[in-house]
Amino acid sequence: MSRQRAEIREWLGLQWHEVPVFLGLLMVVGMFFTSVRWLEIGLAIVGVGATLAMCPIGMRRNPELSDFTNMAKVVSYPATVALAVLTVVLHEAIVANPDLGTFLWSLIAD
């Protein structure tokens, strides 16, 4: 595979190791669409776990990619895990505790 093609595939998220990351983020977002508590917990655990499990694989240096792209991978995979965890925390604040969710929403809306 040419270097340019490898760069494009990496930036578009078309690598095999990114599929669990996307599915993990979808699971975490899916928590907002269910009111079944055990399902919310399961989606949170599997979603954060999927993003976390792909960190060591996705962050590996690829000699076909530029230094900038390899550095972006080192930053973006942990940032994705942090985004998943933040989404779970926000879900708990907004959905599981409506008073806190109303308070946080008032801070954002004002």
N, C-alpha and C positions, 0 to 999 in steps of 0.2 A: 504494500500500500504506500502510495506517495505521501510525502510529509504534509502537503497541502490537504490532501484528502483526510488524513488522520486528524489534522487540526479541525477541519470542518465537522467531522463526526464527533469529536470531543466537545466542541462548542455547542453543537445542536443537541447534545445529550443522547446520541445514538450508540452508545457503548453498552455492552451487555450488563456491566456492573452498575449502570445507572437505573435499570428497571426496578430493582428492589427499593431504591431511593425514592423514585416517583410513586411507587405503590405505597411505601411507608407514609409519604406526605399525604396521599389520598386517604389513607386510613385515618390519619390524625384529623384531617378536615372532615371526614365522615362522622367523627364524634359529634359534630354540631347538628347532625341530621337524625339523631336517634335519642330517645329518652330512656332507653333501657340501660340501667346502670352497669350491669355486668358486660354488656356489649361495648359501652364507652371505655371501660377499663381495659378490655381486651384489645380494642382498636388502638388505644394509647400505648399499651405495652408492645404490641406487634409493630406499630408504626414507628415508634422511637427505636425499637430494636432493629428494624430493617435498615433505617438510616445509619444507625451506629455500626451495624455489622459490615456495611459496605465502605466505611471510612478507610480501613487499612488497605483494602483492595484499590479503591478509587484514588487514594492519595499517592500511590506508587509512581515513581518517576518513569516516564515513558521516553526513551531516546528518540522516538519519531517526532516528538512534540517540541515546540520551542520552550526556552526557559520561562518565558512569561506564562505560557499555558500550564506548564508544570507547577509554577508557583500558584497560579489561580486554582488548580486542583487542590493544593495543600490548604488553601484558605477556604474554598467553597464547601468541601465535604464536612469539616467541623461546623461551618456556619449553617449548613443544612440540618445537622443534628440539633444545634442550638435553636433553629427555627421550629423544628418539630417539638422540642421541649417547651418552648415559649408558647406555642399553640395549645399544648395540653394545659399549661398553667392558665392561659387566658380562658380556655374552655371551663376550667374549674371555677375561675373567678366570675365569669359571666353567666354560665348556665347552671352550675351546681349551687352557686350562691347569688341569687338574683339581686339582693340588696347591694352587694359589692359590685356586681355587674352594672347596676343602674348608676352607682357612684362613678365607676370608671368611665361609663358612657357619657356622663355629664361633664367629666373633665375633657373628653375628646371633643364633644359637641360645642362646648363654649369657647 
